Amino acid sequence: MKTATLSLQKRGNKLASPSAQVDFLSHTSIGDSFEEKLQNTGIFPLTATGVDIFQVNVGKMCNQVCKHCHVDAGPDRKEIMTRETMQLCLDALKGTDIPTVDLTGGAPEMNPNFRWFVEELTAMGKHVLVRCNLTIILANPKYHDLPEFFKKHQVEVVSSLPYFTARRTDAQRGEGVFERSIKALQMLNEVGYGKEGSGLTLNLVYNPTGSFLPGDQAGLETEFKRRLKTYDIEFNNLFAITNLPVSRFLEYLVDNDQYESYMEKLVNAFNPAAAMGVMCRNTLSIGWDGYLYDCDFNQMLDLKLEPNAPNHIKNFDLGKINNREIVINQHCFGCTAGAGSSCGGETA
């Protein structure tokens, strides 16, 4: 899987457009549509169960250009959440019992207000989780103290590491990413992350480096722990995530004439139990500009919350959000295939 160095947007690729992606997905169905699958199994419409996770995408800027990235993030993306929009998020969270705030990007640490936002959230008593790509810790001296900052605020760290070898990791995430990721994991371990009894949680994310479904999550975790032990690395849990046909992974599928066969795998592996546990049911996704979505994938496809729910954080209404129907499309097959997939791994 050869890596690109520019985002789809910078390259002028038509799949940089959310509407072009939705149009492509909607007009290239393989078998039943996702809505028909839900209807046939008696779980349509899919509805929210509440908001346990307040997931904030603080921007598309990133120091990497990963081949599978559904955000189309990279150094050439300049969209970042302002402090004013962050304040609207804080205002929305006040008075709610939403326990967890999940910070994602791009590389969320590159937002100049990232540390202020974390400090404000933890002062409110929220459990903060950051999706760290690891290499950001080494990208610039101003990020070298991130492990200590995370520790100070008891931030849960979730880090992508597609595989425990350099060849497969670098093929997906860029030359030298594996080596820098290993160094960053060692730095996190040095301050206690992933160590038994430290209370500092370090979870890894595995996603396939091609057009296939992830293997058994528990088996992968065991193998990752065994192989990373050779680098003296410890971590808590491994989350296995399926690549969704969105943005740059969609581009990869189309360019390699693998879109139809991959969608066929997802459709044939549809699992109603996995559908019942999808993350969009207990998550609210907030875009860098404050718009609201059911999940980060819907955000990248510009599929906002259904019309009866507010569509921007400035109009936050938890009652309406808790009672919304989930907006679906063909990409949702990715979260309901096999054992299911979410930002926290398997769902069934």
VMD Tcl script that draws the C-alpha trace (Angstrom):
set ca {
  {0.00 0.00 0.00}
  {1.97 3.02 -1.26}
  {1.60 6.18 0.82}
  {0.65 9.57 -0.60}
  {2.16 12.78 0.70}
  {-0.75 15.12 0.05}
  {-4.39 15.02 1.10}
  {-7.14 14.28 -1.42}
  {-8.17 17.91 -1.11}
  {-4.68 19.19 -1.98}
  {-4.47 16.79 -4.93}
  {-7.83 17.97 -6.24}
  {-9.22 14.43 -6.10}
  {-12.99 14.31 -6.60}
  {-13.31 12.03 -3.54}
  {-12.23 14.98 -1.39}
  {-15.85 16.08 -1.69}
  {-18.18 14.51 0.93}
  {-21.12 14.72 -1.46}
  {-19.12 12.92 -4.18}
  {-18.33 10.12 -1.74}
  {-21.97 9.79 -0.63}
  {-23.08 9.78 -4.25}
  {-20.55 7.07 -5.10}
  {-21.54 4.91 -2.09}
  {-25.26 5.37 -2.75}
  {-25.07 4.39 -6.41}
  {-22.76 1.39 -6.13}
  {-24.78 -0.86 -3.82}
  {-23.78 -4.49 -3.43}
  {-26.90 -6.56 -2.61}
  {-29.24 -5.06 -0.03}
  {-28.75 -1.48 1.03}
  {-27.79 -0.89 4.67}
  {-31.29 0.38 5.38}
  {-32.79 -2.79 3.89}
  {-30.46 -4.92 6.02}
  {-31.68 -3.15 9.14}
  {-35.31 -3.49 8.06}
  {-34.90 -7.19 7.35}
  {-33.51 -7.77 10.84}
  {-36.09 -5.59 12.61}
  {-33.72 -2.89 13.86}
  {-34.70 -0.02 11.57}
  {-34.71 2.81 12.37}
  {-31.52 2.66 14.35}
  {-31.90 5.01 17.31}
  {-29.64 6.65 19.86}
  {-29.42 5.23 23.39}
  {-28.04 8.44 24.93}
  {-24.68 10.19 24.94}
  {-21.90 8.48 26.87}
  {-19.11 9.77 24.62}
  {-18.76 13.39 23.50}
  {-16.30 13.04 20.63}
  {-14.71 16.27 19.47}
  {-12.72 16.49 16.25}
  {-10.50 19.50 16.96}
  {-9.11 19.72 13.44}
  {-7.83 18.05 10.31}
  {-4.22 19.19 10.64}
  {-1.83 16.25 11.07}
  {1.88 15.51 10.78}
  {1.13 12.29 8.88}
  {-0.67 11.41 5.63}
  {-1.91 7.88 6.24}
  {-3.23 5.88 3.32}
  {-6.37 4.72 5.12}
  {-7.28 8.05 6.79}
  {-11.04 8.71 6.75}
  {-10.47 12.35 7.73}
  {-8.18 13.12 4.76}
  {-5.94 14.75 7.35}
  {-2.41 15.96 6.74}
  {0.06 18.84 7.04}
  {-1.74 20.66 4.21}
  {-5.10 20.72 6.05}
  {-5.63 23.91 8.03}
  {-9.14 23.40 9.46}
  {-8.93 23.56 13.26}
  {-11.46 24.20 16.02}
  {-11.27 27.68 17.53}
  {-11.24 28.38 21.26}
  {-14.70 29.93 20.85}
  {-16.11 26.67 19.50}
  {-14.32 24.75 22.26}
  {-16.02 27.06 24.76}
  {-19.39 26.18 23.20}
  {-18.52 22.51 23.77}
  {-17.69 23.24 27.41}
  {-20.95 25.18 27.81}
  {-22.89 22.25 26.33}
  {-21.23 19.76 28.68}
  {-21.97 21.77 31.82}
  {-24.86 20.29 33.74}
  {-24.80 17.01 31.83}
  {-23.72 13.63 33.15}
  {-21.86 12.76 29.93}
  {-18.79 11.05 31.40}
  {-16.26 10.88 28.56}
  {-14.82 13.40 26.11}
  {-12.94 11.81 23.21}
  {-10.52 14.16 21.42}
  {-9.60 13.30 17.87}
  {-8.29 14.88 14.67}
  {-5.98 14.97 12.58}
  {-3.42 15.12 15.32}
  {-5.45 16.83 18.07}
  {-2.30 17.97 19.86}
  {-1.52 20.31 16.92}
  {-4.49 22.51 17.76}
  {-2.93 25.47 19.62}
  {-5.75 25.36 22.19}
  {-5.52 21.61 22.80}
  {-3.88 21.82 26.23}
  {-6.23 24.55 27.43}
  {-9.21 22.46 26.31}
  {-7.92 19.37 28.17}
  {-7.35 21.42 31.32}
  {-10.88 22.86 31.18}
  {-12.45 19.45 30.56}
  {-10.60 17.70 33.38}
  {-11.45 20.60 35.71}
  {-15.10 19.75 34.98}
  {-14.45 16.17 36.07}
  {-14.73 14.68 32.62}
  {-12.73 11.63 31.64}
  {-10.63 12.78 28.68}
  {-9.40 10.43 25.99}
  {-7.01 11.53 23.26}
  {-6.43 9.73 19.97}
  {-2.68 10.23 19.62}
  {-0.88 9.12 16.47}
  {2.33 8.66 18.56}
  {4.73 10.30 16.09}
  {3.44 13.75 17.05}
  {5.28 13.32 20.37}
  {8.58 13.33 18.46}
  {7.59 15.69 15.65}
  {8.73 18.87 17.38}
  {10.39 19.66 20.74}
  {7.23 21.48 21.85}
  {5.45 18.12 21.89}
  {8.13 16.13 23.73}
  {6.48 16.66 27.11}
  {3.08 15.34 25.99}
  {3.48 12.10 28.02}
  {3.95 14.16 31.20}
  {1.04 16.44 30.25}
  {-1.23 13.45 29.64}
  {-0.16 11.94 32.98}
  {-0.79 15.16 34.89}
  {-4.38 15.26 33.64}
  {-4.96 11.49 33.77}
  {-5.75 11.48 30.04}
  {-6.45 8.08 28.50}
  {-4.25 7.60 25.43}
  {-5.47 5.65 22.40}
  {-2.84 5.22 19.72}
  {-2.91 3.76 16.24}
  {-0.34 1.13 15.43}
  {-1.48 -0.85 12.38}
  {0.99 -3.67 12.96}
  {3.95 -4.78 15.02}
  {6.35 -4.69 12.08}
  {7.92 -1.72 10.31}
  {7.08 -2.94 6.83}
  {3.30 -3.04 7.26}
  {3.07 0.00 9.51}
  {5.22 2.21 7.28}
  {3.35 1.05 4.17}
  {0.14 2.49 5.59}
  {1.36 5.45 7.65}
  {4.60 6.58 6.01}
  {8.34 5.91 6.00}
  {9.84 5.71 9.48}
  {6.51 5.86 11.31}
  {7.00 2.48 13.00}
  {10.37 3.40 14.48}
  {9.08 6.74 15.79}
  {5.93 5.08 17.14}
  {8.02 2.58 19.09}
  {10.07 5.41 20.60}
  {6.88 7.32 21.53}
  {5.37 4.22 23.15}
  {8.55 3.79 25.20}
  {8.25 7.44 26.32}
  {4.65 6.83 27.40}
  {5.70 3.68 29.26}
  {8.47 5.61 31.02}
  {5.94 7.89 32.75}
  {3.71 4.94 33.64}
  {1.30 4.54 30.72}
  {0.30 0.94 30.15}
  {1.98 -0.18 33.37}
  {-0.01 -2.34 35.75}
  {-1.19 -0.42 38.81}
  {-0.35 3.04 37.39}
  {-3.93 3.98 36.57}
  {-2.63 5.40 33.29}
  {-4.37 3.74 30.36}
  {-2.64 3.20 27.03}
  {-4.68 1.42 24.37}
  {-3.58 0.58 20.84}
  {-5.64 0.51 17.67}
  {-5.11 -2.08 14.96}
  {-6.64 -1.73 11.53}
  {-5.96 -3.95 8.51}
  {-3.32 -2.81 6.02}
  {-5.47 -3.83 3.06}
  {-8.98 -4.71 1.92}
  {-9.75 -7.38 4.48}
  {-11.54 -7.57 7.81}
  {-9.61 -7.57 11.09}
  {-9.01 -10.87 12.82}
  {-10.11 -11.79 16.30}
  {-9.46 -8.84 18.63}
  {-8.38 -10.92 21.63}
  {-5.98 -12.95 19.51}
  {-4.49 -9.82 17.97}
  {-4.02 -8.27 21.40}
  {-2.14 -11.33 22.62}
  {0.10 -11.32 19.55}
  {0.76 -7.57 19.75}
  {1.71 -7.85 23.42}
  {4.08 -10.71 22.69}
  {5.76 -9.01 19.75}
  {5.99 -5.54 21.34}
  {7.56 -7.05 24.44}
  {10.74 -7.31 22.38}
  {10.81 -3.48 22.46}
  {9.99 -3.47 26.22}
  {6.59 -1.96 25.42}
  {3.49 -2.55 27.53}
  {-0.08 -1.46 26.86}
  {-3.53 -2.18 28.25}
  {-5.92 -3.13 25.45}
  {-5.94 -3.43 21.69}
  {-8.93 -2.28 19.66}
  {-9.46 -3.91 16.26}
  {-11.10 -1.49 13.81}
  {-12.41 -2.14 10.31}
  {-11.43 0.25 7.54}
  {-14.53 2.03 6.27}
  {-14.93 2.90 2.58}
  {-14.54 6.62 3.22}
  {-12.06 9.22 1.96}
  {-8.52 7.92 1.34}
  {-9.38 4.26 1.97}
  {-12.21 4.63 -0.53}
  {-9.68 6.08 -2.98}
  {-7.41 3.07 -2.38}
  {-10.27 0.64 -3.05}
  {-11.32 2.39 -6.24}
  {-7.78 2.83 -7.58}
  {-7.00 -0.85 -6.98}
  {-10.31 -2.10 -8.37}
  {-11.16 -3.61 -4.98}
  {-14.23 -1.57 -4.04}
  {-16.87 -4.11 -5.08}
  {-15.10 -7.12 -3.58}
  {-14.49 -5.26 -0.30}
  {-18.10 -4.10 -0.04}
  {-19.21 -7.64 -0.76}
  {-17.15 -8.84 2.21}
  {-18.72 -6.22 4.46}
  {-22.28 -6.90 3.30}
  {-21.93 -10.68 3.57}
  {-20.47 -10.33 7.08}
  {-23.35 -8.13 8.33}
  {-24.02 -8.99 11.97}
  {-27.24 -7.72 13.63}
  {-25.65 -8.04 17.08}
  {-22.80 -5.80 15.95}
  {-25.35 -3.33 14.58}
  {-27.05 -3.10 17.96}
  {-23.73 -2.09 19.55}
  {-22.47 0.50 17.07}
  {-20.84 3.56 18.59}
  {-23.16 6.09 16.96}
  {-25.90 5.00 19.35}
  {-24.12 6.35 22.45}
  {-21.79 8.92 20.88}
  {-22.15 12.51 19.71}
  {-19.56 13.70 17.20}
  {-18.68 17.39 17.01}
  {-16.87 18.76 13.98}
  {-14.06 21.33 14.05}
  {-16.60 23.98 13.04}
  {-19.16 22.95 15.68}
  {-21.57 20.95 13.52}
  {-23.03 17.77 15.01}
  {-22.95 14.23 13.66}
  {-23.70 10.66 14.76}
  {-20.06 9.59 14.33}
  {-16.72 10.70 12.93}
  {-17.39 8.87 9.64}
  {-20.70 10.66 9.13}
  {-18.83 13.86 9.93}
  {-16.39 13.27 7.08}
  {-19.31 12.58 4.74}
  {-21.08 15.72 5.97}
  {-24.10 13.68 7.10}
  {-25.36 15.85 9.97}
  {-27.81 14.75 12.67}
  {-31.37 14.06 11.53}
  {-33.54 17.20 11.07}
  {-35.39 16.87 14.39}
  {-32.12 17.18 16.30}
  {-29.91 20.29 16.51}
  {-27.20 20.47 13.88}
  {-24.71 22.78 15.68}
  {-23.19 22.82 19.16}
  {-24.53 26.34 19.77}
  {-28.05 24.82 19.69}
  {-27.15 21.84 21.92}
  {-30.29 20.09 23.22}
  {-29.48 16.80 24.95}
  {-33.11 15.68 25.08}
  {-33.51 15.87 21.31}
  {-30.06 14.37 20.73}
  {-30.84 11.42 23.01}
  {-34.03 10.68 21.06}
  {-32.68 10.98 17.53}
  {-32.63 8.47 14.71}
  {-29.17 7.63 13.37}
  {-28.35 8.79 9.84}
  {-27.11 5.81 7.82}
  {-25.59 5.01 4.43}
  {-23.64 2.21 2.76}
  {-20.41 2.94 4.67}
  {-22.18 1.75 7.85}
  {-21.61 -1.83 6.70}
  {-18.04 -1.32 7.91}
  {-19.13 -1.00 11.55}
  {-21.52 -3.97 11.44}
  {-19.37 -6.61 9.73}
  {-18.20 -9.63 11.71}
  {-17.55 -8.77 15.34}
  {-18.33 -5.13 14.60}
  {-16.12 -2.06 14.73}
  {-16.06 1.17 16.70}
  {-13.56 3.63 18.13}
  {-13.40 1.19 21.06}
  {-12.97 -1.92 18.92}
  {-15.39 -4.82 18.54}
  {-19.06 -4.22 19.28}
  {-20.43 -7.78 19.44}
}
mol new
graphics top color blue
foreach p $ca { graphics top sphere $p radius 0.5 }
foreach p [lrange $ca 0 end-1] q [lrange $ca 1 end] { graphics top cylinder $p $q radius 0.2 }
display resetview
